[in-house]
Amino acid sequence: MRVALLVLVVLSGLSLLPQAAWASHIRAGDIQAKVDTTANPNPRRVFFKMVLYTKTASTTKQPSAIIFFGDGTSTCSPGVPRLGGERPVPGSSDTSLNIYLFEHTFPSAGSYTVSFIGENRIGGVLNMDNSINQSFYISTRITLDPALGLNHSPVLTAPAVDKGAVSQVFLHNPAAYDADGDSLSFHLRTCQKNALLSEDVIAPPCPGATGDNKPVPLTVSNYRYPNDPLVTPGTPPIQVAYNGTPPGKAGDAAIFVQDVNTGQITWNAPVQAGIYNVAMVVEEWRRTPLGRRLIGEVIRDMEITVSATNNLRPTLTIPADICVIAGQPVTGQVSAIDGEAPGSTAPTPISLFAYSGIIPPATFRQTTQGPPVAQGTFSWQTDCNNVARLPYLVVFKAQDNAGSGGSPTNPPLIDEKTWRITVIGPAPQNLKAVPDASTGINRTLLTWNTYQCANASRIYIYRRENSSSVVPGPCETGIPAAWGYTLVGSVAASATSFIDNNVSAGGVNQGLDRGKTYCYRIYAEFPLPAGGASIASAEACAGFSGRAALLKNVDVEETSTTTGRIAVRWTLPRAAAGTVQDGALSYVLSRGEGLAPTTYAPVRTFTALTDTAYIDTNLNTQDLQYTYKLDFIRTFSDGRPQVKETSGPASSVRVTALPNNPPTAFTVSWTYNVPWDNSAKPVVIYRRAGTPGSAFVQIATAPTGATGGTYVDKSTTLVKGQTYCYYVRTEGQYNPTGYLSSLLNKSQEQCSVLISPPCKPVLSLRATNCDSLAGLAEFPTLTQRYSNRLSWRLSALPAGCDATIASYRLYYRPTPTGPFTLLATTAQTSYTHADLEFSGGCYAVQAVAPGGLVSDTSNVACQDNCVFFKLPNIFTPNGDNQNAVFRPKNYSPIRRIHFQAFNRWGVKVFENTTTAADRVLINWDGGGPVSEAGRSAKVADGIYYYLAEVEFADFANTKRTYKGWVEIVR
């Protein structure tokens, strides 16, 4: 309430500003920041550099500047003194550069907007009203957070003043970089002023001050972007032909755009000479293990002077974008030729400039000015500290009429292009893989040379079966999934070895299989925020002699819902040459349901090594598909750990037979998941009429793939309304070709009636009103749950389908992908899925005909969980059990909250992590840090600042950071 009243007071004084008395001289500017990097840094101490561009001919100078720090304080008049005098800006004789250095220690962690109010802008700016009486406002927002470490704001290295020409494309790039490697994004915004003069905003204890140290930035009066037709009434601005990005479309409406990733401004094209001001916000994004986080922004206000001239801008040529390995030198040749004006006798000399965060140590030296050609050389010796995920940007600028500064009718014009240099880590060297069975299990001993980049963070180890011939591309880092490798572990970047025991998800050393060759690659990863990775190492392989037991048959011998039978067979395991399989030997055969079971149940244990077959009985082979795995186990009495080799998984073959529409044919499909190859030999397809006791006959063969295949039975002997039964037989072999060949496995028998299929349903899901829930004072309470309401109707698809439906099967999954589970079977065309802890999920429905035939699955209807979160600003842990803990009052489903509370001096007083399993989230009762005696004292009443990192339970795993304050009252 107090802040709102102050804002009203400030706004009410607008009509009292003595604007006519202000001087005019400011063209452009921005503020940069970095935290304390001295020997004993204070994390709340920040160093700033403000750069202002002013009118050289102005009698009013800017010897000092008043700064507002965003924490309720400011510098007192006259403010921060300028560093030295005015400085010239190369190529802009009418502009001076002013630098102001200052520092500030903030009271606590948090986000602060540091700002400057200048008095006043230069006159005559075309795209705003009465610029000579408009103040000049710029700001930088910084985030102080112990989790961020030492941080620097974006730095904009190119001057904030530039020149263009009527009917020519104008280009400008701020050449921004971030010293920490944070990602930058760029957005145009309106130019700003402040509601009051700076001296009216200054607050006590400054002498005579009456303000509140809270600037109120506003868009300057009637601001318009330079391409707005209202800036040049009567002369509509249009584009000219241009081969750059975005390409020009001659005659179309003019554009003024900024590339969000590079900051490149393109104005195609100015139509009126004069002065324009534009502003941009440069956002700083930190990549963290929890996702991207916006941690700061710099607002630059810049000036563009457009002249009416017959001079043509120069044409710049730069190197193609490159990727280099850290340690390699980078050299680039830059050249430019002048665009000769009509009627000129000779082109003018050209000055070349380079702007980048890597200058220095990189250098750029112009060797010739021309004419005819200006040339320059860029040089940079890269090292390991330069490895980064994003490319480094070098902005090259060519300016004609070099040295003269130009004239109103012949101003200097520029061309500008950006060179991208990506620096990647060198590949780890001398990777070796040695097989080892000395501990009783097969394992691989990996070694490599010490990685040459000491600033790398981790080495990642990947494995695959058999060798790969892939060669990394020139800028391809890491190990792409398409190469077929699986991550098996990681170590510190300083490590030089790793032992691959084939550790399971549960932490068990499973060992590697005999008879297989395992191949490895490794790569290095570099720490955030810059990130980056190395090229993958050369491959190293290790082979293990002998052979594990291998499943070879999962053959359906009888189809039944209760007495089904499957024959499972396997091979004997073979010891490596010169070794014996000692210990107590056994097999454990296990079974799971489906193609890819998540759980298996033991079927039988065999203690005789010669037992290599089993008939699994009393199964529902008619409705279910089964998958088996075999464990060969060696148990020792001398204390050595048990050794287990797992073979499989191998599934039964499952066939489906569905009548086509119209019902003149059957589509027969089959699926399997087996470790052998079925694709070398065709599948044999058998059919019989549905008469019990009739014989199956072979009707066709068909090709099959790695997981199954399809065949359409179009026989002219098929009769509508008749029942037909099918099964298929696969023939497989282990690779290499010929090893354990002729592995014959039959599917179950599948019968179906040749009739029209049921019509496909169309499903609708009533969306949860997230805005309504977010507006409640408290949600959810301990008794509140979500409900999802579904309804469906029959479509007319496929053509000629049967609309006579006996029931519907409704399926559900809580995530956007993954398997569905049967939720309900109903004869109704609506359903309410109630008592849910979260609303997110996906549904599908099938129609079932009276004869049992099932329709195609409906559309999948999904909705995501809501994303909202609100914290109170007061709680009262006074013992009355009312509002006694700090917790969210209104929130959508949440997976995790990491919460930290700080006092006014930035000292952390409380921290915890709560998840959806906790009854109450955050649940801070006002307790403070734990003392050395193990006691937790209560913190004092007052204001505390918090940082809540919230991971929501929506499909995107949205992560947001909430910052604010809370008052404790007892």
C-alpha positions, 0 to 999 in steps of 0.5 A: 500500500505504501508503494502504491501511494508513492507512485500516485504522488509521483504521477500527480506531479507530472504537470508541475515539471519545469521541462522547458528549463532542462538542457538537451545533449544526451544521444544514447547510453547503457549501464553494465554491472559485475559483482565484486571480483576482488581478493575477498569478494562481498557477494552483495557488492557490485561494480558498475560502468555507465556509458553515455553518448552526448552531443559534442557541440552542446554547451551543456556537459555531463560531468556527473550522474545521479544513480538510483540503485533499486534498493531505496538508495541513490547517489546524492547530488552532484552524483558519480563524477565522469571518468576523465573528460569527454572522449571522441567516438571513432567515425562520429565527430559530432558525438562524445563518449562519457564513462562513469564508474561506481559501486554499491553494496546491496542489503541482501540477495534479490533482484535490483534495477539500477537506473539513470535519469538524464536531462535531457535528450537532444532535440529533433528526434523524429520518432517521438514528440518534443524530444528536447523536453524528454528526459533520458532513462536507462536501467540494468536489472541484476540478480544477487543469488548465492547460487549464481556465484560471481556474475557479470551483466551483458556488455555491449561493445559496439557504439550506441550511435550509428548512421544510415542513409535514405532508401538504403538498408541500415544495419546495427549490431550491439556486439554484446557478450557475456563474460560468464557464458550466459545466453543472451536474447535481444528484443526491441522496446520503446524509449523511456523517460522518467516521470520526475526530474532526478533531483525530485526522485532523490530521497533523504538522507541526501541534503534537501531531498524530498523524493523516494529514490523510486524512478517511475519509467514511462514510454516517451510521448508518442514514441513510434518505431522508425518504420512506422508510417506515422513517423513520416506522414505522406511518405509511406516507408517501403523496403528496397532490394536486399540479399541479407537477412531478412531478405528485402522485398522491394516495395513492401512495407518497411521493416525494423527488426532485431534478431533475438539471438544475435542482436542484429538490427535491420531497418529496410529502409529509412525514408526520411533524413533525420535523427531516430532513437531506438531502445533494446533490452538484452536479456541474460539467461543462465543455464542451470541443472534446473533449466534456464533462468532469467537473471538480468537485463540491460536496456540500451537506448541508441541513436540513428542519424539518417542522411539524404545522400547519393553516397552508397554504403560499402560492401563487407566480406567476412569469413564463413562461420567456423568451428575450432578445437580449443588450442587452435589459432583463429585467423580471418581475413576481412575486406570491403569495397566502397559503394561508388556514388553516382557521378563520383570519380573515385571510391573513398577509403574505408575504415574497418572495425571489429567488436567482440567480447573476445577483443582482447585477447583477440586482435583486429588490425586493418592493413589497407584502407583502399581504394580499391579494397580495404583489408584487415586481419582478425587473430585469436589464439583459443584455449580450453577456457574458451570452450562454450556451447554457443558461438562467439560473435565478432561484429565487423563494420566497414565505414566509408569516407574514413577519417573525415567524419562525413558531412550532412550531404555525404555522411559516412555509411557502413556495412556490418556482418557477424562472424560466429566462432564455435570453440569445442573441446579436443577429443580425449586421447589414447582410450584403451579397453581391456577385458577382465574376469579376475573378479569372477564377472566380466568387466572392462578396464578403461584407461585414457590420457589425462584430459588436456583441458583442466577446466572440463567438469566431467568425462562421460563413458558410452558403450555399444555392442560391436564396433561403429564406423561413425566419424564425428563431424567437424563440429560434432560434440558428444555422442549422439543417440544415433550412433547406438551407444549407451551411457554407462557412467561418468567420472571427474574430468581429472580421472583417467580410468573407469571400470565397466561392471555393467551396473544395473539400475539398482546398483548391482554389478551384472557383468558383461556377456561372454561371446560379445564385443563391447566398444567404448567412446568417451567425451568431456563436458564443460561446466555451466553456464558456458557449457560446451563439450568435446569431440568424442574419443576414438573407439576402443573395444574389448571382447569376451570369449566363451558364450552365455546361455541364449534363449532360442525359442518362445513357441506357442504350442496351445492357444487358450485362455486358461490352458495355454502352453509356450515352449521355451528353449535355450543353449548351454553356456560355454566357458572361455577357452582354458577356463571352467564354469566353477561354483554352483550352477543354476538357471532361473527362467522368468516371465513377464506380460507384454512386449516390454515388461517392467517386472518379471516373475520367476517361473522355475529354477533349474539346477542341472546345466543340461536342462535347456527347455521348459514347457510353460503351462496354464497360460492365457495365450489367447489374450496375452503376449508373454516375454521371458528372460533367463538368468544363468547363475554361479554361486560360490562358497569361498566368499566370491560374489555371485555371478549372474548372466541374463539372456533375453528378453524374448517374447512370444509372437502375437498375431492379430487378424482384423477384417478390412472395410468393406469386409472382403479381406483380413489384415494379419499383423504380428509383433515380437521382441526377440534377441535373434533376427527374424528378418532374414527369412519370411514369415509363414502364414496359416489359416483355417475356417472357423469350424472346430477341428478343421485343419490349418493350411499355409496360405502365404509367406511374407517379409518381416522386420525387426519387430514384426510385419503385416500381410493382407489376405485377399483370398477370393474364397473368403465369405462375409460373416464367416469366422477365420483363424490365423497363426504365423511362424517365424524363422530366426537366427542369431547374427553373425549369419548362420549362428543358431539358425532355423529358430522356429516359433509359432504365434497364438491362434487368432480368430475373427469374423469377416464383418464390418468393423465398429465405428471409431469414437470421437472423444472430447475432454472438458478442459480444467479452468486454470484461471478460475482455480488460480483465482481462489483464495486457497486451493487445493485444501486437504480434501479437494481433488480434481475431476476430468469429464469426458464424452464421446460420439461415434464417427462415420469412419471407417466408411461402412462401419457398424454403429451397433455398439455393446460397450466402450473401453476407456483408457488413461495415461497420466503422461503425454506419452507411454502406454495406456491402461484400461480405466473403465468399461461402460455402455454410456457415452460419458464418464467422470474420472474423479478423485484425482490428485492432478488433472493432467493426463490423456484419454482414448476410447474404443467401441466394442461390437456385440460380437466382441470386435473392437473399433479403431482407437479414438483420437487421444484427448489430453490436457496438461496440469495447470501452472500457478503458484502463490505465496502469502506475505505474512504468517504468524507462528505464535502458538495458536495453530492459525496461519502458523507455517509458511506454505503456498495457499494456492498452487497447481500440482507440484513435484518439488520445491527448493526453498530458501529464506534470507534476512535483510543482510542476505544471511540464509536462515532457512532452507528445505526441499519438499515434494508432492509426497509431503503433506504440506509444501515448504512448511516453514515454522519460523525456525532459524539455522541449527546451532553447533549444539544442534538446536534451531532457534526461532528467527526474530519477527520482521521481513525475510526475503525468499527464493522458491525454486518450483518444479511443476508436475506439468508435461513440460516439467516447468521450472520457475523461480519465485522471489519475494518477501514475507513478514513474520508476526508473533 
